[in-house]
């Protein structure tokens, strides 16, 4: 039996996007380019980026008028927009600064 290391009181937890960017109401979602911080939607505002569930797929869309414009430019409106479930609003995108395909000078 040995002594407990006195350094264990000073061990810091590893930083992660979840520990830095989330609150009680927000959550973080990993994307192909980094992360998105998602919060519940209290009311929708024009130009707001939303996380939506449409056709069994989650995707990001921007609210423009009565339509939702997806990342690929598709407009979801009318009866199709009524079938969309809004999962939350994006408050921040955190994108990777490194491109895996390029050689970094650092």
C-alpha positions as CSV (number, residue, x, y, z in Angstrom):
1,X,0.0,0.0,0.0
2,X,1.4,3.4,-1.0
3,X,0.6,7.0,-0.6
4,X,-1.9,8.9,-2.8
5,X,-0.1,11.3,-5.0
6,X,-0.6,14.9,-3.9
7,X,-0.7,15.9,-7.6
8,X,-4.1,14.3,-8.1
9,X,-5.8,17.3,-6.6
10,X,-4.4,19.4,-9.4
11,X,-5.2,17.2,-12.4
12,X,-7.2,19.2,-15.0
13,X,-9.8,17.7,-17.2
14,X,-9.1,17.7,-20.9
15,X,-10.8,20.5,-22.8
16,X,-13.4,19.5,-25.4
17,X,-15.9,21.5,-27.4
18,X,-18.7,20.1,-25.2
19,X,-17.1,21.3,-22.0
20,X,-16.3,24.8,-23.5
21,X,-19.4,25.6,-25.6
22,X,-22.4,24.1,-24.0
23,X,-24.8,25.3,-21.4
24,X,-27.7,23.5,-19.6
25,X,-30.0,24.0,-22.6
26,X,-27.5,23.7,-25.5
27,X,-25.8,20.6,-27.0
28,X,-23.0,20.1,-29.5
29,X,-23.2,18.2,-32.8
30,X,-20.2,17.0,-34.7
31,X,-20.3,18.0,-38.4
32,X,-18.0,17.1,-41.3
33,X,-16.0,20.3,-40.8
34,X,-16.1,20.7,-37.0
35,X,-18.9,21.2,-34.6
36,X,-22.2,23.1,-34.3
37,X,-23.7,24.4,-31.0
38,X,-27.4,23.8,-31.0
39,X,-30.0,25.5,-28.6
40,X,-33.7,25.0,-28.4
41,X,-35.8,27.3,-30.5
42,X,-38.1,29.6,-28.6
43,X,-39.2,31.5,-31.8
44,X,-37.9,31.4,-35.3
45,X,-36.3,34.6,-36.7
46,X,-35.5,35.3,-40.4
47,X,-32.0,34.4,-41.4
48,X,-31.6,32.0,-38.5
49,X,-29.7,28.7,-39.1
50,X,-31.7,25.8,-37.9
51,X,-31.1,22.1,-37.5
52,X,-34.0,20.3,-39.1
53,X,-35.2,16.7,-39.6
54,X,-36.6,16.3,-43.1
55,X,-37.1,13.0,-44.9
56,X,-35.4,11.1,-42.2
57,X,-32.2,13.1,-42.4
58,X,-30.9,15.9,-40.3
59,X,-29.5,18.9,-42.1
60,X,-28.9,22.6,-41.6
61,X,-31.3,25.1,-43.2
62,X,-31.7,28.9,-43.1
63,X,-35.2,30.5,-42.6
64,X,-36.0,32.8,-45.5
65,X,-39.6,34.0,-45.6
66,X,-41.9,31.0,-45.4
67,X,-39.2,28.7,-46.8
68,X,-36.3,26.7,-45.4
69,X,-33.2,26.9,-47.6
70,X,-30.8,23.9,-47.1
71,X,-27.1,23.9,-47.5
72,X,-27.3,22.6,-51.1
73,X,-29.7,25.4,-52.0
74,X,-33.0,23.4,-52.0
75,X,-36.0,25.3,-50.8
76,X,-38.4,23.5,-48.5
77,X,-41.7,25.3,-48.5
78,X,-45.5,24.8,-48.4
79,X,-46.7,21.3,-47.5
80,X,-43.2,20.0,-47.4
81,X,-42.2,22.6,-44.8
82,X,-45.1,21.4,-42.6
83,X,-43.5,18.0,-42.4
84,X,-40.2,19.3,-41.2
85,X,-39.3,19.0,-37.6
86,X,-37.1,21.8,-36.2
87,X,-34.5,20.3,-33.8
88,X,-32.9,23.5,-32.7
89,X,-31.1,26.7,-33.8
90,X,-27.5,26.9,-34.4
91,X,-25.7,29.5,-32.2
92,X,-22.2,28.8,-33.4
93,X,-20.2,26.7,-35.9
94,X,-16.7,25.7,-34.8
95,X,-14.7,24.7,-37.8
96,X,-11.4,23.0,-38.0
97,X,-8.5,25.3,-39.0
98,X,-6.5,22.3,-40.4
99,X,-7.3,20.9,-43.8
100,X,-6.3,17.2,-43.7
101,X,-5.5,17.3,-47.4
102,X,-2.9,20.1,-47.2
103,X,0.6,20.1,-45.7
104,X,0.6,22.5,-42.8
105,X,3.8,24.7,-42.5
106,X,3.6,24.4,-38.8
